[in-house]
Amino acid sequence: MASLEQHGSSGFSDSESSAGSSGRPHSRNAAAYTPEPPHRSGASSHFYTHPSRTSILSPSRGLLLDPVAGLASATSRRETNNINDSSLNDLATMWKASGTLPSFSRGFDMFMAPMCSESSDPAAKDHDSFFVPSYLSESTYVHKLEAAHRARLQARNEALKEHSHEMATELARNQPGLRIYPTSLSAGPGLPRTSLERLSWPKLEDELTPLPSRWNPGDSWGSIEFLEAARSLKFVGPRSHQDRDHEAAAARADHPMPAECGIYYYEVQILCGKRDDATIAVGFATKDATMSRPVGWEENSWGYHGDDGRCFSGTNTGRPFGPTFSTGDIIGCGVNFRDHTAFFTKNGVKIGVAVNDVVRSKIFPAISLKKPGEHIIVNFGQTPFVYDIDDMMRGQRRKIQDEIEKTDVSRLESGLGETDLIQALVLQFLQHDGYVETARAFAEDIKLQKEALNLDPNVTVDGINIKDDEDANNRQKIRKAILEGNIDRALKHTHVYYPRVFDENAQVHFKLCCRKFIEMVRKTAQLRSAIDSKMSNGHRPGSSFISQDMDVDVNGEDDMAWNEHTNFEADMENAQFELLKLEEEMLSYGQTLGATYARNPRIEVSKALEEIWALVAYSNPVVEPTVSHLLDKKGRVAVAEELNSAILASLGKSSQASLEKLYAQTSVLLEDLRADGGAGAFVSVQDVVGSIKAGPRL
């Protein structure tokens, strides 16, 4: 492990670094290729032609597939996104010149598939879209759904990349002379999607149930036509003699109402139905309720009927509830999982509570149609509702907040009031994380406040003694080094102050080494960008600033211009030399890092190496959306926190401050209260923290 950090940035000794690339391990694939000398036309050219870099490049300047075991290939964004009509024509010409694709090639389907811009399957579209009903914008459960959706998209993109690479490899193997023009993986208008759509969506562990988004064609009775991406239903009459024997045709939504949201609500607009006899029923049902009868007539189904305004709860003898409804009306159905009640609305006005004992199991939005021509469209939150459900949700949140405010906290900690307890938690957090000076200043401020509030001059106000903690100071030095991007200094301090911590926390050491490589990439990219920026004004080393037909007065102003030009050239030469050195150190360290962990069996290790190695494919990864997140300085904070926790654990101390434990414990308790639609569904710790107004900056 020491080879990754003991000799400067590159991980090699001074003698090895000065020896050029000969002292570095080369890829076994690079032996047949002799790198060309670097061009002097620009800073970016050195990046691709530097001897250290070309040891892992193919003759076409592409990254070899396996320069070091455990490292994945990467492709330049500039190479993958420059396809245009002319290149497509060139590609067609290439195919004609090279012959036809073999019939056994699976890659043939990718190029010969029918062109289409979108899938006809509504379920397929659900994977690519995500919506948040306005009244659930603060729901913790919906926030989890959104995060899970992003994770699914990322997993999908990775699967597409792997699929595309496999197909390109097969084409290249079957047609050695065929040139493949890389294209963007996202299929848009005019690009084939069929082969991409065959890829199944990756399954994520502990997958959350999505919000209802459409009616489910696979969970309905006959006689219904599905329109508008399955959001609209139309009764078209019985399609068989068997259908004639049933009294209605019903459908359930694609997903159940999530109790974790606390309240769930949707609306149905009646597009067509008899004015005084619309036999449409709106409501909800469990999975086992039959769909061949009106909603509410069967056990485990509840419905509000338009022809008579009655509410039915698992029986065909309903009770009077509200007004009738027909064409043009908008009927809303909502369930409050906290008090297990269901309510209905008409045209934005709440009618009232219809059910007082909603079953404690998964229930689905449901609707039934009975007569030909009846036509509805549903809104599950994709567009604003007519009824102000947001206000109802805010009211529920206020009720929960009032209950929290009334809670007695005087007995939480013996001898401490609420203010004293909060101050003690903050102080302990500051000391725990090594902010000794900040903790001392905070303690002094607390003492001054108490003295100001003390009305008895004879009473002495005791301050809080913040002792000098050498361990806290050492941990703060390490944290500061990481936050500044100086990983070498952080590694050095850690080895000096806590020599055994990496022996017990190998994963933390690996993350630090990866962060070191990322910081080396950042430094190299910043210097390259600065050189390119200097050159963009048209003055390049080797080009004269003075016109050849100009009379030069060596004793005048032209002499000054010549000196400035000479200095500029010298500065640029020095900068380019420094850039070459940084690139060599970066690539050498990256190869050493990959070789060190090449045999590590953990998937997360190989994946992390693939991710950081992808940075090398871009001349300026800071501005590349696909990899720029790796360079985000928030990554420094995460590594610093993890190392700090590891150090504390090695010292036999708690790896978490009391305030962090309190936050985590409260979050877990709220999660339990949220499971069945309880009070936890209407509040989160983050909501409370976010509502605190920030104080003035000092």
Summary of the structure (lengths in Angstrom):
residues: 698
radius of gyration: 33.8
end to end distance: 43.0
largest distance: 110.2
contacts: 2035
relative contact order: 0.11
helix: 46%
strand: 11%
